[in-house]
């Protein structure tokens, strides 16, 4: 949201207008950290006699993570295109998908950069950007149809369909564990090898 506001020249930046946004994020981080620490401390007691139960719990966690990941890519892409449309940024077919990709992907990239993570999957093997571009273009082209601005119901339904399509596509790809064929990945660029050589 911050990057979007800066790119489109929106002032003041949305989360500065009220402390609710930053307090909500900080509160959720504190609660999430506390819950994970509690679960880590309880894990030996509950799972020491049943390795199967621990594997089941980990699979459940991984699947939930993938579901929310897929939802986030789709929803944030549509939000980015919607911001472009609302601010009448033209051409929408170009800048809508661009803002969608930035909204869906930028924070993940920034997180990995801050963590000094040398192998940023979103840039090498993942399909965040491609799904955002595809859904963003389709959604933007629909919003450009003549008379669509006069039909709020059509916009609402199209928004739900775009989020559903992006969610389904992303979920299908990550549960199939398909690497992105459009990116080079480790096999060609061998970042782990180059990074280990750099550390020597």
ABEGO torsion letter per residue (X at the ends): XAAAAAAAGBOBBAAAABAAAAAAAAAAAAAAAAAAAAAAAAAAAAAAABAAAAAAAAAAAAAAAAAAAAAAAAAAAAAAAAAAAAAGBOBAAAAAAAAAAAAAAAAAAAAAAAAGBABBAAAAABAAAAAAAAAAAAAAAAAABBGAAABAAAAAAAAAAAAAAAAAAAAAAAAAGBBBAABAEAAAAGAAAAAAAAAX
